[in-house]
Amino acid sequence: MKKALFLLAALSAVMISSCGRDQYRIHGRVTSNDLEGVQIFLVPLGHETAEYVDSVHIRNHEFFFSGDEQRMCEIRLSKYERDKGQNLLVVTEPGDIYVTIGPDSSGGGTPQNDSLQVWKDLTIQRNQVFGPLYDAGLKAQADSVHQLYKERTWQMARSMGEDSTLGEFLLGLFPLPRE
């Protein structure tokens, strides 16, 4: 009997400890002092109806989301507060994800979110170079910059796994050319 109770207790402990392993935990902070008590949203891309959207209120410059479904989401403020923080794409993958919502929002902490931040920075760099070239009528140079950006995006999708949440998202933006 004691062996059975010990085995049951050990099995329960393993089950309880494994429950949190597949969960994402988004630890967020905001940089604006004007957001105390404001609602912030976790919006799954492609499922932007109320039944899929999660929301919490910001307290002491912080917010927290958790769950167990892996997908591409956007963290955003309400339309009335969007001037106080840039929307941020995140992958709700298992682990601790750390985000800052402000004029230049950022995130990381898990493999796909670290890569997503690299891709965001790459996108900003591409836009800073592409726009002026295109506006100056230097279409060939602008197209070259864009092609390098697409190739780096494909490389990132392949390295993360084309069937990963981030890989599928990136390849949805820039499908691989048919060979």
BALOTI-609711 format. One record per atom (N, C-alpha, C): residue in three letters; x, y, z. Coordinates in pm, whole numbers, plus 50000, padded with zeros to 5 digits. Example, Ala and Ser with C-alpha at 12.3 -4.5 7.8 and 13.67 -1.06 7.14 Angstrom:
<atoms>
ALA513194943150780 ALA512304955050780 ALA513204967050780 SER512854977550708 SER513674989450714 SER512905000350787 
</atoms>
This chain:
<atoms>
MET500814988150000 MET500005000050000 MET500865012650000 LYS501925012650085 LYS502815024250090 LYS503495026549956 LYS503865015449888 LYS504505016549756 LYS503545022749655 ALA502285018649663 ALA501275023949570 ALA501055038849594 LEU500985043049720 LEU500815057249751 LEU502035065349708 PHE503235059849731 PHE504455066649689 PHE504495068149538 LEU504135057449465 LEU504125057849319 LEU503095068049270 LEU501925068349332 LEU500895077949294 LEU501355092249320 ALA501995094649432 ALA502505108049464 ALA503585112149365 ALA504495102949331 ALA505565106049235 ALA504995108949098 LEU504015100949055 LEU503385103048925 LEU502655116448921 SER501985120049028 SER501285133049036 SER502275144549027 ALA503405143349095 ALA504425153949091 ALA504965155648951 VAL505205144548881 VAL505705145248743 VAL504675151848653 MET503405148048668 MET502345153848584 MET502195168848610 ILE502245172848736 ILE502105187048769 ILE503285195048715 SER504495189748728 SER505665197148681 SER505715197848529 SER505155187848460 SER505205188048314 SER504115196848255 CYS503095200448331 CYS502005208548279 CYS502495222148231 GLY503425228248302 GLY503905241548266 GLY504935241648155 ARG505445230048118 ARG506515229648017 ARG506075234247880 ASP504845231147843 ASP504375234747710 ASP503695248347708 GLN503755255647816 GLN503105268547824 GLN504045279847782 TYR503465289647715 TYR504205302047693 TYR503845311447807 ARG504795319547843 ARG504595329747946 ARG505195342747891 ILE504345352347864 ILE504805365147811 ILE504875374947927 HIS506095378947958 HIS506345388848063 HIS506545402147991 GLY505615411348008 GLY505675423747934 GLY505845435848023 ARG506435445947963 ARG506525458948029 ARG506285469547924 VAL505825481047969 VAL505595492447881 VAL506475503947925 THR506855512347831 THR507745523547862 THR506995536447892 SER505735537347849 SER504965549647870 SER504345550048009 ASN504455561448074 ASN503825563448204 ASN502315565148193 ASP501805567348073 ASP500385570048052 ASP499545557448033 LEU500105545748056 LEU499385533348027 LEU498905525648150 GLU499035531348267 GLU498575524648388 GLU497075521748379 GLY496705509048398 GLY495315505048394 GLY494745502948256 VAL495525505748153 VAL495055504248015 VAL495075489447977 GLN494135485547893 GLN494055471847845 GLN495025469747729 ILE495725458247731 ILE496615454447623 ILE496165440747573 PHE496335438247442 PHE495725426647379 PHE496775417447318 LEU496525404447323 LEU497285394247253 LEU496355388847145 VAL496665392247019 VAL495755389446908 VAL496395379246814 PRO495815367146804 PRO496345357246709 PRO496115361846566 LEU497155361446483 LEU496995365446343 LEU496035355946273 GLY495085361446202 GLY494095353346133 GLY492895349546218 HIS492955352246348 HIS491855349146440 HIS491605361446527 GLU491205372246466 GLU491105384946537 GLU489715387646594 THR488925377146610 THR487615378846671 THR487735377746822 ALA486755382946892 ALA486815383947038 ALA487055370547106 GLU486565359547050 GLU486715346647117 GLU488165341847122 TYR489025346847036 TYR490435342647033 TYR491385352747098 VAL490945365047115 VAL491795375747166 VAL491865375047319 ASP493075376147372 ASP493275376747516 ASP493625391147552 SER493235395447670 SER493575409047712 SER493795409347862 VAL494645418547903 VAL494905421048046 VAL495085436048063 HIS495075440448188 HIS495315454448218 HIS496755456248263 ILE497335467148223 ILE498705470548260 ILE498705475848404 ARG499585470248486 ARG499725474348625 ARG501205476248656 ASN501555487948708 ASN502955490948742 ASN503895488848622 HIS503465493248506 HIS504215492148381 HIS504385477648333 GLU503635468248387 GLU503815454148351 GLU502495447548311 PHE502625436748233 PHE501485428348198 PHE502005414148178 PHE501085404448176 PHE501455390348166 PHE500385382548091 PHE500815374347995 PHE499925365147925 PHE500525351147938 SER499665340947940 SER500155327247935 SER499115318647865 GLY499575307447816 GLY498695298047747 GLY499495286547692 ASP498845278147613 ASP499545266447563 ASP499405264247413 GLU498785273547341 GLU498645271847197 GLU499725280047125 GLN500515273047043 GLN501585279846970 GLN501045285646841 ARG501235298646823 ARG500805305546701 ARG501455319246693 MET501295325346580 MET501785338846556 MET500745348446611 CYS501185357846695 CYS500275367546755 CYS500865381546746 GLU500025391046773 GLU500465404946782 GLU500025410346917 ILE500955416846986 ILE500605423847109 ILE500325438247070 ARG499165443047109 ARG498795456747071 ARG497975463647178 LEU498095476447179 LEU497265484947265 LEU495955487747192 SER494975493247264 SER493725496847199 SER493985507947097 LYS493055509547006 LYS493245519646901 LYS493395533646958 TYR492895535947079 TYR493005549147141 TYR494365551647205 GLU495125540947226 GLU496425542147294 GLU497605538347203 ARG497355535147078 ARG498415529846991 ARG499585539446967 ASP499375552346989 ASP500465561846972 ASP501485560747086 LYS501165553047190 LYS502065551647306 LYS502905538847301 GLY502715530747197 GLY503495518447187 GLY503295511647054 GLN504385507146997 GLN504385500146869 GLN503865485846888 ASN502985481246798 ASN502545467346801 ASN503765458246787 LEU503665446046840 LEU504795436746836 LEU504325422746802 LEU504955416846701 LEU504695402846668 LEU505425393846767 VAL504765383046808 VAL505375372946895 VAL504915359246851 VAL505745349246880 VAL505355335346863 VAL505065330147004 THR503865324947026 THR503515319747158 THR504015305447169 GLU505345304147175 GLU505965290947189 GLU506285288447336 PRO506415275747375 PRO506695272747516 PRO507935279847567 GLY507825285147688 GLY508945291847752 GLY508595305847796 ASP509605312747846 ASP509445326447895 ASP509825336247786 ILE508885344547748 ILE509055354547643 ILE509025368147713 TYR510005376347683 TYR510105389547746 TYR509915400147639 VAL508965409147661 VAL508675419547562 VAL508635433147629 THR508975443147549 THR508855457147591 THR508035464147484 ILE506975470647527 ILE506115478247436 ILE506405493047458 GLY506845499547352 GLY507175513647355 GLY507295518747213 PRO507985530047193 PRO508135535447057 PRO508815525646962 ASP509735517447013 ASP510395507046934 ASP510285494047013 SER509145487347003 SER508875475247080 SER509845464147043 SER510115455347139 SER511055444347115 SER510655432247198 GLY511175420647157 GLY510865408447228 GLY511945398047210 GLY511915387947295 GLY512865376847286 GLY512705367647405 GLY513645358247416 GLY513645349047527 GLY513465334547487 THR512875332247372 THR512715318747318 THR513315318647178 PRO513645306847124 PRO514315306546993 PRO513595313846881 GLN512295311446866 GLN511585318046756 GLN511435333046780 ASN511235337046904 ASN511105351446933 ASN512435358746922 ASP513535352146956 ASP514845358146934 ASP515055360346784 SER514715350246703 SER514865351446557 SER513905361746500 LEU512705362446555 LEU511735372346509 LEU512245386446533 GLN512925388746646 GLN513505401946673 GLN514615405046574 VAL515435395146540 VAL516485397046439 VAL515845400846306 TRP514755393846269 TRP514075396746143 TRP513455410746146 LYS512885414746260 LYS512335428246271 LYS513435438746250 ASP514585436746314 ASP515705446046297 ASP516165446246151 LEU516205434546089 LEU516575433745947 LEU515575441245860 THR514295440245894 THR513245447145819 THR513405462345832 ILE513725466945951 ILE513935481345971 ILE515125486045887 GLN516215478445889 GLN517395482045809 GLN517055482245660 ARG516315472345615 ARG515915471645473 ARG515115484045435 ASN514165487845521 ASN513325499345492 ASN514125512445489 GLN515115513545576 GLN515945525545580 GLN516795527245455 VAL517165516145393 VAL517985516645271 VAL517105516745146 PHE516095508145143 PHE515255506545025 PHE514505519344989 GLY513845525345087 GLY513005537145061 GLY513755548444992 PRO514875552945048 PRO515605563844982 PRO516105560144841 LEU516545547744823 LEU516985543544689 LEU515825543944591 TYR514695538644632 TYR513525538444545 TYR513055552544514 ASP513005561044618 ASP512555574944600 ASP513495582844509 ALA514765579144509 ALA515745585944424 ALA515745580644281 GLY514855571244251 GLY514775565744117 GLY515815555044088 LEU516455550044192 LEU517485539644175 LEU516835525944195 LYS515945522644101 LYS515135510544113 LYS515975497844117 ALA516995496644035 ALA517825484544032 ALA518505482244166 GLN519035492944225 GLN519685491644356 GLN518655488144465 ALA517495494644457 ALA516435491744555 ALA515985477144543 ASP515825472444419 ASP515425458544397 ASP516475448844450 SER517745452444436 SER518835444144486 SER518785443044640 VAL518535454244705 VAL518405454444851 VAL517235445644894 HIS516125446844823 HIS514945438844856 HIS515205423944834 GLN515905420444728 GLN516205406444701 GLN517105400544810 LEU518085408144856 LEU518935403444966 LEU518105401345093 TYR517165410245116 TYR516275409045232 TYR515425396345223 LYS514865393645105 LYS514075381545086 LYS514935369045106 GLU516155369245055 GLU517035357645071 GLU517375355345218 ARG517595365845293 ARG517875364545437 ARG516635359445510 THR515455363745467 THR514205358845525 THR514045343945498 TRP514325339545375 TRP514235325245342 TRP515225317145425 GLN516445322545439 GLN517465315745518 GLN516995314045663 MET516395324445718 MET515905323845855 MET514775313545867 ALA513855313445770 ALA512745303845772 ALA513285289545767 ARG514275287245683 ARG514865273845673 ARG515565269945803 SER516305279245862 SER517055275845984 SER516115273346102 MET514975280146108 MET513995277746214 MET513175265346187 GLY513105261446060 GLY512265250346016 GLY511085255945940 GLU510945251745815 GLU509875257145732 GLU508495254245788 ASP508385243845874 ASP507095240545934 ASP506935246346075 SER507935253946121 SER507795260646251 SER506815272246236 THR506315277146346 THR505375288446341 THR506005300446272 LEU507245303746309 LEU507925315146246 LEU508255312146101 GLY508725300046073 GLY509055296345935 GLY507845297545843 GLU506705292545888 GLU505485293545807 GLU505075308045787 PHE505215316245891 PHE504865330445880 PHE505745337345777 LEU507065335445788 LEU507995341945696 LEU507775337345552 LEU507575324245533 LEU507355319145398 LEU505985323145344 GLY505065326445433 GLY503785331945388 GLY503945345945332 LEU504915353345386 LEU505205366845336 LEU505985366345205 PHE506955357145201 PHE507845355945084 PHE507975341245048 PRO507035335944969 PRO507105321744931 PRO508415318744857 LEU508935306844882 LEU510165302644814 LEU509905301644664 PRO510875305444583 PRO510705304044437 PRO510665289144400 ARG509895285944299 ARG509825272044251 ARG511095269044173 GLU511625257344201 GLU512875253544131 GLU512585244644014 
</atoms>
